[in-house]
C-alpha cells in the first residue's frame, strides 16, 4: 500500500459514503487518480465492493458455482418413462452461491467469486445476490457463455431422485482469472470452495493461494478432483458417497463412517464431517471423533441441507463456538433447510437455527 493509498483508506474509514470526487478535493488530486488508487486497493483486497467495505471488517470468500435451479417433484411414487403429475419450481442456486447466501443471512460479510453468462439467467442471479447484500464485485461475467442450470427431479419424499447440471461455464473460471482475485481470497478469514470448480482451479487455489479452505465435495464424481489435495484441506464436508470415493472404502453404517473419517484424517485432511442423512453425521480431526444425530423430520426439500450445514459450520468456526455446539448448530441449520420448499430458506437466521438446536442430540 502506497502512502497515498493509506490516506485514501483513512478517509474512507472515517466516512465510507465519500464519493471519489470528494476524496479528490480533500487530497487536492484528480478524481481519475482516486479511481486508480481505489481500483488498486480493491485488487489487493483492502476494499470490497462499491460500498467501501474495508478489509478490517472480517469477511468470508466463497468460490464456486452459481446457477439457475429447476426442481420438479411428484406427489406419488415416480413412474419411469412416463409423464408424472407434479410441481415445478425455479430459483437461483449453485453450491457456492447457496453457501454465500446462507453465510450472509447469518450476518457475516460474504464475497462470492463465480462465473456467470451475460444472459437473463445471469442477471437474475446477480440482482438477487445484490439484494441479499453479498459482495458481487468479484463475480466474473462472460459475454459469450451460458449461465449454469441445475435440473433436479425429486421423489414423493422430496429427496433427489435424479439431477442434471449444465455447468460448462465453470471451466472458464481458470487459474488465470482466479489469480486476479488472489488478494481478495488471501485477506478473508476463511474461504469456501466447491468442487464445481475445475481441477486446474482447485489445484491452483489449494497449492498457490494461502488460506483456510472449507471444501464442499458436492458429488461423488466431482469429489475425485480433491483426492490428491486432501493435505491442503482445512475442513471437508462430504456425504457417504463422496467419503467412499475419497477413502476408497465402503460405508454401510456409522462404524464404517468412523473408520473412513479416521482414514481421511490420516491422509491429511485437518478436520471433516461425513453426513449420513437421517442417520446423523460424524465429525473427526486428529484429536476428536464425534457423532451427531437429530430427531426425525418431515422433509420438504433435501437439496439445500448440505449447503446449510457448511454455512453454519463456517459461522460457528468464525465465532469460535465449542466443537459440540458448532456441530449441533450446523445440524440444526440443515434441519431449517430441510423444512423449506426452497433451497435457501428465508428462515435461515440465527434465532430459527438456535431454536431448532433443541432437536439435535
N, C-alpha and C positions, 0 to 999 in steps of 0.2 A: 504494500500500500504506500503510495507516494504521500508527501506532506499535504499536497492539495486535496487528495482523496480523503485524508484524515480530517481536514477542515470541513469538507462536504458531509462526511459521516457525522461529525459533531453537530452540524446544523440540522441534519435530518433527525438525529437522535432527540434533539430538543423540540423539533416541530416536524413530525412526519408528513404534514399536509403541505409543506412548502412546494411550490412549483419550481421547475428548472429556471424560469426567468427570475423568480425571487431569489434563488440561490446565487444566480449570476450577478444580480445587482448588489447583493450583500458582500460578495467577494470581488466585485469590480472586474469580472471577466465576462467573456461572451457566453451566451446561452448554449451555443453549439459545443463549447468546451466543457460545460457542465454535463451535457448529454454524453459526451465521450467518457468522462470520468465515471458517471453513473453506470454506463454500459460496462466499463471495466470492473467496477465494484460488483455488478450483477454476475459477470462471468466468473469472478473469483469467489462468489458465494457469500459476499458480505451484505448484499441487498437481495431480497426475494420479492419479486413482483412489483407491480406499479404502485402498490400501496406503501412502498418503502418499509417492508417488513425486514428488520435488521437481524443479522446473524446472531446477535446476543439473545434473541428470543429463540429458545430451543425448538427445533423442528425435525420432523421425520421425512425422509425421502422415500418414495415408493417408485420402483422402476419395474414396469410390467405391462400387461395387456389391458386395453380398453376397447370395448366393443358394444354393439347393439345386441341385446339378448332377446330371443324369441322363444317363449315357452308354450308348449301345448300339453294339456293333460286330459285324461278321460275320467269319467265318473264311475266307470266299471272296469273290469279287467280288460287289458288291451287285447284286441283281436288282430293278429298279424295278417299282413297282406289284404287289409280291408280298411274301409273308411270308418273311423271311430268318432262318434259324437263326443264333444268335449268343449274345452275352453282354450282360447289362445290369447296370450298377452305379450306385450312388448315393453322393454325397459332398457336402460343403459346398464352395462355390466363389464365383465372382464375382471380377472382375479386382482390385478394391480389396482384398477380403478375402484373396485369394491372395497378393498382394504384401505385405500386412501380416503374414501368417503367415510367409512366407519371410524377410522382414527380421527378424522376431522370432527365427526359428531361427538367424540369424546373430548373435544376442546384442546386437541394438540395441533400445533401448526403442521401442515402437511403440504409437501411439494411433490407433484406427480410428474414423472418422466415417462412418456409413452409416445407412440406414433399413431396418427390418425390421418385419414384422407381429407382432401379439400372437397368434401361432398356433404349432402344433407345429414347423413348419419354422424359424420364427424362434428358438424355444427351442433347437433343435438347434444352430443357428449360434452363438448366444450362449454356450451352455455349452461348446462346443468352443473358442471363442476364449479364454474364461477359462482353460481347461485349458492352453492354449498360452502363457499369461502376457501376452496382449495387453490393453492398457487398453481396456475396453469401456464406460467411464463416459460416453463421448460418443456412443454409438450411440443413435439415436432410434427408439423403439418406438411404432408407430402402431396403435392398437387395432382399427380397422375396415378395415385394408388387408391384402392378401396378400403374404407374403414372396416375393421373386423366385424364379423357377425357370428354369433353363437346360437345355435338352434338345439333346443333340448325337448325331448319327449318324456313326460313324467307319467308314472302309473297312477292307479286309483288312490294310492297312499301318498302321492306327491313325492315319490322318490324317483330319481332319474333312471329311466329305462334305456335311453339312448341319447347321444348328443353328437352333433357335428359342428366343428369350428372352422371358419374360413378366416385364417389369421396370417395370410402370406405377408401382410404389411409389416409384421413384427420382425421379419428377416431383414427389413430395411433399417431397423434400429441397430446399426452395426457399431463396432468399436470406434470408427472414425467420428460418428455423430456423438457417441457417448463420451468420448474424450473431451468434447466441448462442455460437458456437464460435470467434469471430474471434481471441480472445486465445490460445486453445489452438493454433490454426494459426500465428499470428504468432510464438509463442515456441518453436516447433520449429526444428530445424536444417535442415529441408527438408520439403517437402510433396509427396506423390504424388497426382495426380488421374487418374481415368479418365473417358473420355467417355460412360460410362453416366449421368453427371450431366446434368441438363437444360441447355439453352442458357442459361437465366436463371442457374442456379447457377454455371456456368463463367464467364459474364460478370461476375458479382458477385465471385467469388474472384480472378480474374485481374486485374480492374481496381481492386478496392476493398480487397483484403487483401494486404498486403506480404509476399512470401515468394519463395524459390527454388522454382519449380514444375517438377516432373518430370511429364511428361504421357504417358500411355499412350493411343494413338489408338484402340485396341480393334477398330474395324472401319472399312471404307471409308465407310459411311453415317454412322456416328457421328463420324468424324473431321471431317466438314464443320462441326461445331459450333465447331471451333477455327480455322477457315480465316481468320477476321478477327481472331484473337487471337495470331497467331504471334509478334508482337514482345513478348509478355508471357511467353513460354515460356523457361525456363532450360535444360531438356533435353527432347527429344521422342524417343519410341521409336515407330517406325511400320514396318509391313511394306510390301512393294512396292505393294500395292493401296491402302493408306492414303496412302502417299507420292505415288502417282499423282494422287489426287484433291486433295491439298494443293498439289502443284506444277503441276497442270494439264498433265501430260505423260505419255507412255507410258514404261514402264520394262520393257525386254525383256532387258537384260543388265547387267553390272557397270558398264560405261561410262555407260549411261543413269542408273543409280542414283547415280553420282558427280555427274552433271550436275544431277539432281534435288536431291541433298543440298546442292550449292552454291547452287542457286536458293532453297531454303528458308532457308538462312543469310542470303542477300541479302534475304529477305522479313522477317527479324527474329528468327528462332529463334537462340538463343545457341549451342546445341550439339544434336546429334542422332545417332541411329543408325537406318539403314534395314536391316531384317533381310530376308534373302532365302533362308531355309531352308538347304538343303544347299549353296547357292552362297555362303554366308557372309554377311557384313554390312559395311556402310560407315559409318564414323564421320566426322563433319565438324563443324568450328567455323570461326571466322574465320581461323585460322592452320594448321589441320591437316586432312588428308584421309587416313584410314587404312582399309585393307582387312583384315578378319579372316576366316579360314576354319578349319574344323576337319575332322578325319578323318571318313570315313563312319561311320554309326551305325545300329544296328537299333532303330527307334523302337517303343516300347510305347504311348505316348500323346503326341500333339503338342500337346494343349490347354494345358498349363501352361508351355510353353517360354518364351513371351514374358513371362509374369509373372515367371518365374525370372530371366530376363535383366535385367529392370528392377530387381528386388530387389537383385541382386548389383551392378549398376551403381551404385545408390544407396549401397550399403555401401562400394564402392570409392571413391566420391567423398568420403564422410564420413571414411573412413580415409586420405584423401589419397594414394591409390595413383598411381603414374605412369600416364600415359594408356594405353600399350600393355598394361601389366599389368592395368589396370582392365578393358579390353576383353576380354582373354583370360580373366579371372576371370568376367566376365558371360557370356561364351560357354560356358565350362566349366559354369557354373551351369545354363544352358539344356540342356546335354547330360545333366546329372543328372536334370532333369525329363523329358526325352525317354525316358530309360531306365526310368522309373517308370510303372506302370499307373495310379497315382493322379495327379490333377492336381498335388497338393502332396506331394512325397516326404519321408518321414521321414529319408531320407539327405541331405537338403538341409542340410548342415553344412559348416563351413569346411574340415575335413580332406578330405571327399569331393570338394568342389569343387576344392581345390588339387591333389588327385591327378589329377583329370580335366583339369587345365590342360595336362598333357603331350600331350593330343590336339588342342590348339589351336595353330595356326601364328601 
